[in-house]
Amino acid sequence: MVFRKQIKKHISCDGCKGEMKRVLQRYTRRASGNASTHKYEKTQKGFLVRKYRNMQSRIMGIQKLKSHLYMGKSLLSRGEFYEWSIGNVAFIKLFLSWKQSKYIRTLCPTVDRIDPQKGYEIENMRWITHSENSRLGAINRNKQVKI
């Protein structure tokens, strides 16, 4: 806390204030082990924010390992995704089940693209558990190998 007070004394211009705020934020997150971020991501809103950001990074090629599976595919808008998810009975049930399990990873809700050749479009998406999505991914990989 002393560190923060010392830095705040040296801030004079608006541009420096913004940059310093980001530096302090990173410092605080590291010191706490991102506790507040992890807590937020276990709320419905925080969970959906992270889920959309991950989908977006796949489409944009930021996640390099599997970029060939997602690059250039369509992605619905953030607002459409939130609206679709919040109104989706399957998402609500899966989210509550995951929460009641104390966040067991295999029960985590995840978006499945029904047709892997298409992008993230409402008619091509559904909510399923992480374990079910992994199982379906393995089946699809095996089909591609045999062809």
N, C-alpha and C positions, 0 to 999 in steps of 0.2 A: 504494500500500500504506500509506503514511503517513496518507492520508485515512481509511482504514478504521480504523486504530489510534486516531486522534483521536476518531472518532465512537463507537467502542466504549467509550471511557472515560466518555462522557456518558450512557450507557444505565443507567437505574435500575429502572424498573418493567417487568413482564412484557409489558404491552400495547405499551410503547415498543420493547421488544426485538424483538417480531414485526414492527412497522412498520419499524423500522430495518433489520432483516434484508432485508425486501422492497426498501427503498431501495438498500441496498448491492448487492443482487442485480441490480437494474436498472442501476445504475451500472457494475458489472462487465461485464454483458452488452453495454452500449453501448461500453465501452472495448475489448472484444475483438471487436466486430462480430458478436456472438452465435455465436462459433466453436464453443463446446461444444454449443449447441443444434443447430446445423447438423450437427455430427458425430453427435449422438444420433439425429437424424431420419433418418440413413442406416443405422441399425440396424433390424432387423425390428420390434422393440418400439417404438422411437421413431417409425418410419414409421407404424405402425398407430395409435399415440396421436394423431399429427397428422391422419391420415386420418379417424378417428372424430370428432375435434373439428371438422374441416371439415364433415363430414356433419351434425353436430349444429347447427352455426351456420347451415347452409342451412335446415334444418327450422324452426329458431327464428326465422328472418327476420333474423338478424344481418347476413348478406351480402345487402344490400338490392337490388343490381342484378338478381338473378334470383330474388328471393324469391317471386314469383308462381308459379314452377315447383315450389317445394318446400314452402312454408308449409302447415302442418297435416297433412302426410303422415306416415306412421308411420316410426318409427326403432327398430330392434332395440336391446337393451341393449348396453352397452359390453362386458360379459363374453361375450355371445353373438357379438358381432362379432369379438372377439379369438379366441375358440375356432374360429369358422367360418374365419377367415383363416389361422390357424396350421395348421389341418388341411387346407387347400385346396391341392391339387397345383398348380393353375394359378397361384395367388399365389406359391408358393415358386419355381416356374420363372421367372415374370416378374420377381420380386424379384432373383433371382440373375443373370438376364440384364441387368437394369438396372444392377446393381452391377458386373458385368464390363465393361459399356460405359463405366464411369466416370461413371455417372449422367446419361446423355443423356436429356433431358426427354421426348422422344417415346416412349422405351421404358419410362418410369415406369409401374408398375402403378397402376391406378385401378379403382374400383368403378363398374360400369355397372348402372343400373336397367334391366332388360330391358323392362319396361312403364313408360314415363315417367309414366303416370297414377297409379301406385302408389308407395309409399314404399320405404324401405330395409328390406326383409324378406328373409330368407334365400332364399326361393323366387323372389324378384324381383331377385337380385343375382348378378353374376358378375365375375370379375377379367379385365380386358383392358388393353392398353397405352393410354397417354394419346392417342397419335395415332389409334388405332382408335376410342376414345370420342369424340374430336373429330369424326372422320369421320361416325360414327353420329348425333351431334348435329346436324351440318349437314344430313344426309339428313332427319331428323325435322323440322327447321325448314322445309326446302323443301316437304315434304309438307303442313305446316300452312298455308303460304302459298297453295298451289294449291287448297286446299279451299274 
